[in-house]
Amino acid sequence: MRLHTTAALAALVAAGLTPLTLPSAPASAATAKYGDDFNGDGYRDYASYADSPNHGGGVRVTFGTAQGPGTATQHIDQSTPGVYGADEEDDAFGEVRAAADFNGDGYGDLAVAARGEDADGRKDQGAVTILWGSASGLSGGTALPNKAPEQYGSMGRDLATGDFNGDGKQDLAVVNNAKAYVYRGGFTRSGTTGSVSTLDKSSSAFNVTALIAGKVDGDAKTDLVIIGDVVTSSYIASDAWFVKGGSTLTSGKTLRLESQSGNGGQAYRGGDGVIADFNKDGYGDIAIGTPLYSGYKGRVSLWYGSSTGPGTSSRLTQSTSGVAGTPEADDWFGSSLSAGDVNGDGYQDLAVGAYGEEIDGKEYAGGVQVFKGRASGISGTGSQWFARNSPGVPGALTSDDGIGWLVRLRDTNHDGTADLYFTGQAGSLRLPGSSSGITTTGVTSANDVPIEGFLQ
């Protein structure tokens, strides 16, 4: 699980930190059921990006309960005792986070990147620290060895976790200096890890920007999808590269996400995504949002899993039948993605944000499209659109609300259906799941909910 956000979003959630007050929870002899259950009480916790005294960044943990996020919180930054480094401006400590029980002690741990960390005279070399779970929450931290120290290498630009070699231990994939590195578990507080593999498409100009982990081909090993920029003298593009999990990580197929002629254009083009079984065939399907596609009209690429890895693919845009709106510049369709079963039918559904959507002349009002999983896969049929002017959605339609900047599907109340959470400048909301899909009946404010901490 991992989450990659920007400082603009962090400003929405960084205020109001409170000290940790928690009961103790017994440790389990087995690996934690949830990688983000940091205190071992059986409930998922929520690790959000937060500010710090010297603006180097931090993490706010909101501890989970049977009803979802609770009131007990914890704040950690690089001035916290036992945490690597120092709280220095622009370190970006905590902007990128990934959770797993790295040492197998029954408590979830949190890998935290500080991509702006200066080290050994190298500006923005970056760093990754594992914060260790315990009965009282996260406690102490161990820096991961940097296998490619480089100025502006930005170690930790993205993170992803999983058991990539199937040995029962959690591993960690890290973006560092435009390549992907897989650190194999187990991990220890003393800083030791298993072997480290470098994943680099040396045959092409492929600059790694993002990682997605999940089980695509149906075996017990976690697979990895690596997103990167492809730069040539005649075009710039973004690709998704499938790497099959195993004792040896094996290079697989590549899917072109988008391309632009000429050798100019913005980097970090490919966006990010999720892996979930949308057609309930037992194989994980890959969904990737590329919001800058075609002048920031945006689109989502779907790459369906099979026993041999990803196979057939399709695309979703606002010109897809059943999808609200039309493709327009700066819609940012695909700006945020999340998967969950919103109606309890066993199929994973897909929420897609379009935070730049203009509605009734209100620029960047934004909205969210929820696509239903079914045996034939994801399509616009039966999908649902939610914006401020949708019946039952509270709040006035305004410019710059930016609904869809961050969307999450999560069954926080354990009723068997995932609810839709989304952030908005005019207020964040929770729309409940139901047997008929997302509903506005029972919609509640989510202003005090750490949506940014819902790790995928």
C-alpha positions as CSV (number, residue, x, y, z in Angstrom):
1,M,0.0,0.0,0.0
2,R,1.2,3.4,-0.7
3,L,0.0,7.0,-1.2
4,H,1.6,9.8,-3.1
5,T,0.3,13.3,-2.6
6,T,1.4,16.9,-3.0
7,A,2.0,19.7,-0.5
8,A,-1.1,21.5,-1.8
9,L,-3.3,18.7,-0.5
10,A,-1.2,18.4,2.7
11,A,-2.2,21.9,3.7
12,L,-5.8,20.7,3.9
13,V,-5.0,18.1,6.6
14,A,-2.0,19.4,8.5
15,A,-3.7,21.4,11.2
16,G,-5.0,20.4,14.6
17,L,-2.4,17.7,15.7
18,T,-3.0,16.2,19.2
19,P,-0.9,14.0,21.4
20,L,-1.2,10.3,21.4
21,T,-3.5,8.7,23.9
22,L,-4.0,5.0,23.4
23,P,-4.7,1.8,25.2
24,S,-2.2,-1.0,24.8
25,A,-2.9,-3.8,22.4
26,P,-1.4,-7.2,22.6
27,A,1.1,-8.2,20.0
28,S,0.3,-11.1,17.6
29,A,2.7,-13.9,17.0
30,A,1.7,-13.7,13.3
31,T,2.2,-11.0,10.7
32,A,-0.2,-8.2,11.1
33,K,-3.5,-8.7,9.2
34,Y,-3.4,-5.1,8.0
35,G,-0.1,-3.5,7.1
36,D,-1.5,-0.2,8.4
37,D,-2.6,-1.5,11.8
38,F,0.2,0.2,13.7
39,N,-0.9,-0.6,17.2
40,G,-2.0,-4.2,16.6
41,D,-5.6,-3.8,17.8
42,G,-7.1,-5.3,14.6
43,Y,-8.3,-2.0,13.0
44,R,-6.7,-0.2,10.1
45,D,-5.0,3.1,11.0
46,Y,-4.6,6.3,8.9
47,A,-1.3,7.9,8.2
48,S,-1.5,11.3,6.7
49,Y,1.0,13.9,5.5
50,A,1.3,16.7,8.1
51,D,3.4,19.8,8.7
52,S,6.2,20.1,11.2
53,P,7.8,22.9,13.2
54,N,10.5,23.6,10.6
55,H,8.3,22.7,7.6
56,G,10.3,19.6,6.8
57,G,7.1,17.5,6.8
58,G,5.7,14.9,9.1
59,V,3.1,12.1,9.6
60,R,-0.1,12.3,11.5
61,V,-1.5,8.9,12.5
62,T,-5.2,8.7,13.3
63,F,-6.0,5.4,15.0
64,G,-8.8,3.3,13.7
65,T,-11.8,1.9,15.6
66,A,-14.7,-0.4,14.7
67,Q,-16.5,2.7,13.4
68,G,-13.6,4.0,11.3
69,P,-11.1,6.7,12.2
70,G,-11.1,7.5,15.9
71,T,-10.0,10.5,17.9
72,A,-6.6,9.3,19.2
73,T,-3.7,10.6,17.1
74,Q,0.0,10.7,16.9
75,H,2.5,13.1,15.2
76,I,5.9,12.1,14.0
77,D,8.5,14.1,12.2
78,Q,12.3,14.2,11.9
79,S,12.6,15.9,15.2
80,T,10.9,12.9,16.9
81,P,13.4,10.9,19.0
82,G,14.7,7.8,17.2
83,V,13.8,9.1,13.7
84,Y,16.5,9.5,11.1
85,G,17.6,13.0,10.1
86,A,16.5,16.4,11.2
87,D,13.4,18.5,10.7
88,E,14.6,20.8,7.9
89,E,12.5,22.8,5.4
90,D,11.6,21.1,2.2
91,D,12.6,17.6,3.2
92,A,9.1,16.5,2.3
93,F,9.2,13.8,5.0
94,G,5.9,11.9,4.9
95,E,4.6,13.1,1.5
96,V,5.0,9.5,0.3
97,R,4.1,6.6,2.6
98,A,3.7,2.8,2.4
99,A,2.6,0.4,5.1
100,A,3.4,-3.2,5.8
101,D,4.5,-5.4,8.7
102,F,8.1,-5.3,7.7
103,N,9.6,-7.3,10.6
104,G,6.7,-9.7,11.1
105,D,6.0,-8.9,14.7
106,G,2.3,-8.4,14.4
107,Y,2.3,-4.6,14.2
108,G,2.0,-2.7,11.0
109,D,5.0,-0.5,10.1
110,L,5.2,2.6,8.0
111,A,7.9,3.4,5.3
112,V,8.2,7.1,5.0
113,A,10.1,9.0,2.3
114,A,11.9,12.3,2.6
115,R,12.6,12.9,-1.1
116,G,14.1,16.4,-0.4
117,E,16.6,15.1,2.2
118,D,20.1,16.5,1.8
119,A,22.8,14.0,2.7
120,D,26.6,13.8,2.4
121,G,26.7,17.1,0.6
122,R,24.2,15.9,-2.0
123,K,21.1,18.1,-2.4
124,D,17.8,16.3,-2.5
125,Q,19.5,12.9,-2.3
126,G,16.4,11.6,-0.5
127,A,15.9,9.0,2.2
128,V,13.4,6.3,3.3
129,T,12.8,5.6,6.9
130,I,10.8,2.7,8.4
131,L,8.8,3.7,11.4
132,W,8.1,0.7,13.6
133,G,4.7,-0.3,15.0
134,S,4.1,-1.2,18.6
135,A,1.2,-1.4,21.1
136,S,1.4,2.4,21.6
137,G,1.7,3.2,17.9
138,L,4.7,4.1,15.7
139,S,7.9,4.2,17.7
140,G,11.4,4.8,16.5
141,G,12.7,4.6,12.9
142,T,15.4,3.0,10.9
143,A,16.8,4.5,7.7
144,L,16.9,2.2,4.6
145,P,20.4,2.0,3.0
146,N,20.6,4.1,-0.2
147,K,21.9,1.8,-3.0
148,A,22.3,4.7,-5.5
149,P,23.2,7.9,-3.6
150,E,23.0,10.8,-6.1
151,Q,22.4,14.5,-6.0
152,Y,18.7,15.1,-6.9
153,G,18.1,11.4,-6.8
154,S,15.0,11.9,-4.6
155,M,15.1,8.5,-3.0
156,G,11.5,7.6,-2.1
157,R,9.7,9.5,-4.9
158,D,7.3,6.6,-4.7
159,L,7.0,3.4,-2.6
160,A,5.1,0.2,-2.9
161,T,4.9,-2.9,-0.6
162,G,4.2,-6.6,-1.2
163,D,5.7,-10.1,-1.0
164,F,7.3,-9.9,-4.4
165,N,9.3,-13.2,-4.0
166,G,6.6,-15.2,-2.2
167,D,8.7,-16.1,0.9
168,G,6.1,-14.8,3.4
169,K,8.1,-11.6,4.2
170,Q,7.0,-8.1,3.2
171,D,9.3,-6.4,0.7
172,L,9.6,-2.7,-0.3
173,A,9.9,-1.2,-3.7
174,V,11.5,2.3,-3.9
175,V,11.9,4.8,-6.7
176,N,15.4,6.3,-6.5
177,N,17.2,8.3,-9.2
178,A,14.6,7.4,-11.9
179,K,15.0,3.6,-11.3
180,A,13.1,1.1,-9.2
181,Y,14.7,-0.9,-6.4
182,V,13.2,-3.8,-4.5
183,Y,14.4,-4.4,-1.0
184,R,13.5,-7.8,0.2
185,G,12.4,-8.6,3.7
186,G,12.9,-9.3,6.5
187,F,13.8,-5.9,7.8
188,T,15.2,-5.2,11.2
189,R,15.5,-2.2,13.5
190,S,19.2,-2.4,13.2
191,G,18.9,-1.6,9.4
192,T,19.5,-5.0,7.8
193,T,17.4,-6.1,4.9
194,G,17.4,-8.9,2.4
195,S,18.9,-8.6,-1.0
196,V,18.2,-5.6,-3.2
197,S,17.3,-5.8,-6.9
198,T,17.5,-3.0,-9.4
199,L,14.8,-2.8,-12.0
200,D,15.8,-0.8,-15.0
201,K,14.7,-0.9,-18.6
202,S,18.2,-0.4,-19.9
203,S,17.1,-0.9,-23.5
204,S,15.1,2.3,-23.5
205,A,15.0,5.8,-22.1
206,F,12.6,4.9,-19.3
207,N,12.6,7.1,-16.2
208,V,10.7,5.6,-13.3
209,T,8.2,7.9,-11.6
210,A,5.6,5.7,-9.8
211,L,4.9,2.1,-8.6
212,I,1.8,0.0,-8.2
213,A,1.9,-3.4,-6.4
214,G,-0.7,-6.2,-6.4
215,K,-1.4,-9.7,-7.6
216,V,-2.1,-9.7,-11.3
217,D,-1.5,-13.3,-12.5
218,G,-3.2,-15.2,-9.7
219,D,-0.2,-16.7,-7.9
220,A,0.9,-16.1,-4.3
221,K,3.6,-13.5,-5.3
222,T,3.0,-9.8,-5.5
223,D,3.6,-8.3,-8.9
224,L,4.8,-4.8,-9.7
225,V,3.7,-2.3,-12.3
226,I,6.3,0.4,-12.9
227,I,5.3,3.7,-14.5
228,G,7.9,5.8,-16.2
229,D,8.5,8.6,-18.7
230,V,10.0,7.6,-22.1
231,V,12.0,10.4,-23.7
232,T,13.3,10.3,-27.3
233,S,14.4,12.9,-29.8
234,S,10.9,12.9,-31.5
235,Y,8.4,12.3,-28.6
236,I,7.9,12.1,-24.9
237,A,5.5,9.4,-23.5
238,S,4.6,7.4,-20.4
239,D,4.5,3.7,-20.2
240,A,3.4,1.1,-17.6
241,W,5.9,-1.8,-17.3
242,F,4.7,-5.1,-15.8
243,V,7.3,-7.0,-13.6
244,K,6.2,-10.5,-12.5
245,G,6.9,-11.4,-8.9
246,G,9.0,-14.4,-8.1
247,S,12.4,-15.5,-6.7
248,T,13.7,-13.6,-9.7
249,L,11.7,-10.6,-10.8
250,T,10.8,-11.1,-14.4
251,S,10.3,-8.3,-17.0
252,G,6.9,-8.5,-18.8
253,K,4.7,-6.5,-21.1
254,T,4.6,-2.7,-21.5
255,L,1.5,-0.6,-22.1
256,R,1.8,2.8,-23.6
257,L,-0.3,5.2,-21.5
258,E,0.0,8.3,-23.7
259,S,2.5,10.2,-25.9
260,Q,3.2,13.6,-27.2
261,S,5.2,14.5,-30.3
262,G,8.3,16.6,-29.9
263,N,10.9,16.4,-27.2
264,G,9.3,18.9,-24.8
265,G,6.6,18.6,-22.2
266,Q,6.1,17.9,-18.6
267,A,7.8,15.0,-16.8
268,Y,6.0,12.6,-14.4
269,R,3.3,12.1,-17.0
270,G,1.9,8.7,-16.2
271,G,0.0,9.3,-13.0
272,D,-0.7,6.5,-10.5
273,G,-3.2,3.7,-10.1
274,V,-4.5,0.6,-8.3
275,I,-4.7,-3.1,-8.9
276,A,-8.1,-4.8,-8.1
277,D,-10.2,-7.6,-9.5
278,F,-12.9,-5.7,-11.4
279,N,-14.3,-8.6,-13.4
280,K,-14.0,-11.2,-10.5
281,D,-12.0,-13.7,-12.5
282,G,-9.4,-14.2,-9.8
283,Y,-6.8,-12.0,-11.4
284,G,-5.9,-8.5,-10.5
285,D,-6.7,-5.8,-13.0
286,I,-4.6,-2.6,-13.4
287,A,-6.2,0.8,-13.5
288,I,-3.9,3.8,-14.2
289,G,-5.0,7.5,-14.3
290,T,-3.2,9.8,-16.7
291,P,-4.7,13.2,-16.0
292,L,-2.4,15.1,-18.4
293,Y,-3.6,13.1,-21.4
294,S,-4.6,15.3,-24.4
295,G,-4.1,18.8,-22.8
296,Y,-5.2,17.6,-19.3
297,K,-8.5,16.2,-20.6
298,G,-7.3,13.0,-18.9
299,R,-8.1,9.3,-19.2
300,V,-7.8,6.0,-17.4
301,S,-6.1,2.9,-18.8
302,L,-7.4,-0.5,-17.8
303,W,-5.1,-3.5,-18.2
304,Y,-6.8,-6.8,-17.3
305,G,-5.0,-9.6,-15.5
306,S,-4.7,-13.2,-16.5
307,S,-2.7,-16.3,-15.6
308,T,0.1,-15.0,-17.8
309,G,0.0,-11.4,-16.5
310,P,-1.8,-8.4,-18.0
311,G,-3.4,-8.9,-21.3
312,T,-6.3,-7.0,-22.9
313,S,-6.6,-3.3,-22.3
314,S,-9.2,-0.5,-22.7
315,R,-9.5,3.2,-22.0
316,L,-12.0,5.4,-20.1
317,T,-12.5,9.1,-20.9
318,Q,-15.4,11.5,-20.5
319,S,-16.3,10.5,-24.1
320,T,-16.9,6.9,-23.0
321,S,-20.6,6.0,-23.2
322,G,-22.3,6.5,-19.8
323,V,-19.7,8.9,-18.4
324,A,-20.8,12.3,-17.4
325,G,-19.5,15.4,-19.2
326,T,-17.3,15.8,-22.2
327,P,-13.5,15.8,-22.5
328,E,-12.2,19.3,-22.1
329,A,-8.8,20.8,-21.5
330,D,-8.0,20.9,-17.8
331,D,-10.6,18.5,-16.6
332,W,-7.9,16.3,-15.1
333,F,-10.0,13.1,-15.4
334,G,-8.0,10.4,-13.7
335,S,-6.5,12.7,-11.2
336,S,-7.2,10.2,-8.4
337,L,-8.3,6.6,-8.4
338,S,-9.5,4.2,-5.8
339,A,-11.0,0.7,-5.8
340,G,-13.6,-1.0,-3.5
341,D,-16.8,-2.9,-3.6
342,V,-19.5,-0.3,-3.2
343,N,-22.6,-2.6,-3.5
344,G,-21.4,-5.8,-1.9
345,D,-21.6,-7.9,-5.0
346,G,-18.1,-9.2,-4.9
347,Y,-16.8,-7.1,-7.8
348,Q,-14.3,-4.4,-7.2
349,D,-15.6,-1.0,-8.4
350,L,-13.5,2.0,-9.5
351,A,-13.8,5.7,-8.4
352,V,-12.2,8.3,-10.7
353,G,-11.7,11.9,-9.9
354,A,-11.9,14.8,-12.3
355,Y,-11.0,17.7,-10.1
356,G,-10.7,20.3,-13.0
357,E,-14.3,19.6,-14.3
358,E,-16.1,22.9,-15.1
359,I,-19.7,22.8,-14.2
360,D,-22.2,25.6,-15.0
361,G,-19.4,28.0,-15.6
362,K,-17.7,27.2,-12.3
363,E,-14.1,26.4,-13.2
364,Y,-12.4,23.5,-11.3
365,A,-15.7,22.6,-9.5
366,G,-14.7,19.0,-9.9
367,G,-16.5,15.7,-9.6
368,V,-16.2,11.9,-9.2
369,Q,-17.3,9.1,-11.5
370,V,-17.9,5.6,-9.9
371,F,-17.6,2.7,-12.3
372,K,-19.2,-0.6,-11.5
373,G,-17.2,-3.9,-11.7
374,R,-18.9,-6.7,-13.6
375,A,-17.9,-9.9,-15.5
376,S,-17.3,-8.0,-18.7
377,G,-15.0,-5.5,-16.9
378,I,-15.2,-1.8,-16.3
379,S,-17.4,0.3,-18.7
380,G,-19.5,3.4,-18.4
381,T,-22.7,1.3,-18.1
382,G,-24.4,2.0,-14.8
383,S,-21.7,4.3,-13.6
384,Q,-22.5,7.2,-11.2
385,W,-21.4,10.8,-11.3
386,F,-21.2,13.0,-8.1
387,A,-20.6,16.7,-8.0
388,R,-21.9,19.6,-5.8
389,N,-25.0,20.0,-8.0
390,S,-25.9,16.3,-7.9
391,P,-29.2,15.6,-6.0
392,G,-28.5,15.0,-2.3
393,V,-24.9,16.2,-2.3
394,P,-24.6,19.1,0.2
395,G,-22.8,22.3,-0.5
396,A,-22.9,25.0,-3.1
397,L,-21.4,24.6,-6.5
398,T,-18.4,26.9,-6.5
399,S,-15.2,27.4,-8.6
400,D,-12.0,25.9,-7.3
401,D,-13.7,23.4,-5.1
402,G,-11.6,20.7,-6.8
403,I,-13.8,17.6,-5.9
404,G,-11.9,14.6,-7.2
405,W,-8.4,15.8,-6.3
406,L,-8.5,12.9,-3.8
407,V,-11.0,10.0,-3.8
408,R,-11.1,6.9,-1.7
409,L,-13.4,3.9,-1.5
410,R,-13.2,2.3,2.0
411,D,-15.6,0.3,4.1
412,T,-14.8,2.1,7.3
413,N,-17.9,1.0,9.2
414,H,-17.6,-2.7,8.3
415,D,-21.1,-3.1,6.8
416,G,-19.9,-4.9,3.7
417,T,-20.0,-2.0,1.2
418,A,-17.3,0.6,0.5
419,D,-18.2,4.2,1.0
420,L,-17.1,7.1,-1.2
421,Y,-14.9,9.7,0.4
422,F,-13.7,12.8,-1.4
423,T,-12.0,16.0,-0.6
424,G,-13.1,19.4,-1.6
425,Q,-12.1,23.0,-0.7
426,A,-15.7,23.7,0.3
427,G,-15.8,20.6,2.5
428,S,-15.0,16.9,2.3
429,L,-17.8,14.3,2.2
430,R,-18.6,10.6,2.8
431,L,-21.3,9.1,0.6
432,P,-22.4,5.6,1.8
433,G,-22.2,2.5,-0.2
434,S,-25.4,0.4,-0.5
435,S,-26.8,-2.6,-2.4
436,S,-27.6,-0.3,-5.2
437,G,-24.2,1.5,-5.2
438,I,-23.1,4.8,-3.8
439,T,-26.0,6.8,-2.3
440,T,-26.5,10.3,-1.0
441,T,-28.9,9.0,1.7
442,G,-27.0,9.4,4.9
443,V,-24.2,11.5,3.4
444,T,-22.1,13.0,6.1
445,S,-19.3,15.6,6.4
446,A,-15.8,14.1,6.3
447,N,-13.9,17.3,7.2
448,D,-12.5,15.6,10.3
449,V,-11.7,12.3,8.5
450,P,-8.1,11.8,7.4
451,I,-9.0,10.8,3.9
452,E,-5.4,11.5,2.8
453,G,-4.3,8.8,5.2
454,F,-6.4,6.0,3.5
455,L,-3.5,4.1,2.1
456,Q,-4.5,2.1,-1.0
